[in-house]
Amino acid sequence: MESVDQKGEKNSPEANIKPGIYSKAIRAGKRTYFFDVKSTRNNEYYLTITESKRKFIDNGNFRYEKHKLFLYPEDFEKFAGTLEEIIQYIKDEQPELEPKASEEPAEQKNEEEISVDVESELAGKDFSDIDFEDI
């Protein structure tokens, strides 16, 4: 769908998209959270929070699954207060699930465990008697 500007010239839909005013991204394991400040046509700011997660399809390709939340200024205080309350409840009721900053993600641990296993497996082998005539 095309629009017409004040001079009567046609614009592409991409020309009507306003850039974000302020953005932050948080990478959290397999997910990325985007916090974007945007403005309405009346120049009123609002917040979008987008959760993006890469999903693999059967053929080996992937797509991004996204969930978006729109938060308006009149709701900021209630939202922030409730979010803090819920996070505190989770920390109080299930402290063992609280991630420790010193812990590495499980994927990194597995890679290290595999490399250690390979090194220990090869440690007892003698590789000094190599014959290059077969090359």
Phi, psi and omega in degrees: 000128181257152175242165181245131179278185185296334181274358180089005179272146181280139177245148174283158178302329181295332181289340182273351183281125177276139175289157177296154181274320180205139182218148173220147177233143177236121175269126184224087181067237181274357183248154171231134178250129178248129176248114185235129172269126179231172178231150177280180177297334179270013181063031174264129182282149172212168184246134169246134175245121182241128172261127180236130181224132180281128178243132179271138180263162184306324184279007178095346176283174179222162174223164178258127174265126184236142173233131185239143177233129177255128183234126184256153187308324181293345181255353185306309186297313179297317182297310182298317180297316180292321178299313178299317180298316181292318178297316178297319178301314180297316179298320181288321186274332180224066183296336181291342179272354180291120181292142177264139182296332183278345181281144177266153175300152183302325181298317180293321179298317181298319178297317180294318179298319180295314182295324177294318179298318180295316180298317180291328179292321183275347185299324184273357184271150179256115181252019183275342181259084183246134180251118184266005182289338181282353184279000000 
